[in-house]
Amino acid sequence: MLAAFSDAATLRSALAFEAELARAEAAEGLIDTETAETIAVLCATITIDPAKLAEEAALAGTLAIPLVARLRAALSGEAAKVLHKGATSQDVADTVLACQIRAASSLLDRDLTRITAALATHARRHAETPAIGRTLLQDALPIGFGLRIAHWQAGVAEAASRLRSEVETGATLQFGGAAGSRAGLAGKSAAVSARLAAALNLPDAPPWHARRGGIAGIATALAIAIGALGKMARDVSLLAQNGIGEAREPAIPGRGGSSAMAHKRNPTGCQIALSASLRAPGLAAGILAGLPAEQERGLGGWQAEGPALAELFLLAAGAADAMAAVAEGLEIDEAAIARNLAAAGLGSDIGESAGLVATLLAQDDRGTDDAFRSEQ
């Protein structure tokens, strides 16, 4: 995940944008083919010090300004003139961010899938295991222990599906030019955009530089996913308490110990997810606050999105990795479950828990099938 948002990845995507833009414009007869290849070769071979470029970008206000200046300085004649033709700095920034979002989302989805698969197994196995349900942290009525797990699974599965959908519609090519009107492209901007999107493996889209709802949707979906992981973490940590002991994290060497109390087995995987769930809402709220952008290009709002999204993806990655290990190795103590149920003295009628488990898990199965068909 760190690599997806690294300086190297940022530069690679920015240079790919410039190279493929030149090729797309050459294919539509807007610039010479040989000139386009000269630009593309330079983008593939130029060496740039990321730290120095970052200093220049901080002064210029955007990465594209010093990057394009460096490329033009290394070119001559017509190639220097037509480089970046019809594009603007925000086109580069937004397209780079879209590429990073897609790479990051793919990485995150792997761990979310690990979690839902492991939880589905536990939920089915314990669908009819009578356990005491708890509402407002007090004993309520009996439920199937697997029903509680099925709700964790459904929450994570729904969040993963929501994130996939938001990424698919929100992480697209941005190509609008100086004021978003695609000026100076002889009426061929749509064709250039389609070629550029295909070359960068992004969906094509009309310019969205002044509409930040897609990015906000992705940020919100990430916060919801982190919250779903936090819900599972909260419940597991409560179930692991002394005096309850119905479930606990797997024993992993070096994890969950105490520097002062050797007897303790702390739920540190849950701690990671809960910590992330506390930080995520503020980051998402910051991106939502930037939605009222000023006219054709906002000042300060969209520029804040990249770092906040990177942090959200990193938090989600850490939480998902931690909870995947918890889900796959979750220890469930049926004796403790039975003991607590008996102590509550509320019988063992779990209602329709088993049927609800099947229904919840079937929803995820359908969602997975739909996602697979979409990818195909």
Number of C-alpha atoms within 10 A of each C-alpha: 20 13 12 20 23 14 15 14 16 20 20 14 20 24 25 20 26 25 24 23 28 29 27 25 25 18 16 18 13 18 19 18 17 12 20 24 17 18 27 21 12 16 20 12 9 11 8 13 10 14 10 10 19 16 12 16 16 11 12 12 12 17 22 23 17 20 21 18 13 14 21 19 10 13 17 11 9 12 21 19 11 18 23 22 18 21 23 19 17 22 24 25 22 24 22 27 26 24 22 24 25 20 15 20 22 14 15 23 18 15 21 25 18 17 25 26 18 18 26 24 18 22 26 19 12 21 25 20 21 23 29 26 19 12 9 6 8 9 15 13 19 22 24 26 28 27 29 19 25 29 21 23 31 22 21 28 27 19 22 27 20 19 23 19 15 21 22 18 15 22 24 28 29 29 31 22 22 16 15 21 14 21 16 13 17 10 10 15 21 15 15 25 24 17 20 27 23 15 16 19 13 19 18 20 18 15 19 19 21 17 17 20 17 17 28 23 21 27 29 24 24 27 28 24 27 31 24 25 30 26 19 24 28 16 15 23 20 17 18 20 15 8 9 14 20 23 20 23 27 19 16 12 7 7 14 16 17 12 6 7 8 8 8 11 18 18 23 18 24 25 19 20 28 22 14 24 25 14 15 25 18 14 19 24 15 16 25 19 12 20 17 13 17 12 10 13 16 17 11 11 18 22 17 13 23 20 13 19 25 21 18 27 26 19 23 28 25 20 29 30 20 21 28 24 18 26 27 18 15 19 17 19 14 17 11 16 20 17 14 18 21 14 10 16 12 13 14 17 13 20 14 13 22 21 12 17 26 17 14 19 23 14 13 21 13 11 16 16 11 13 14 10 9 8 7 6
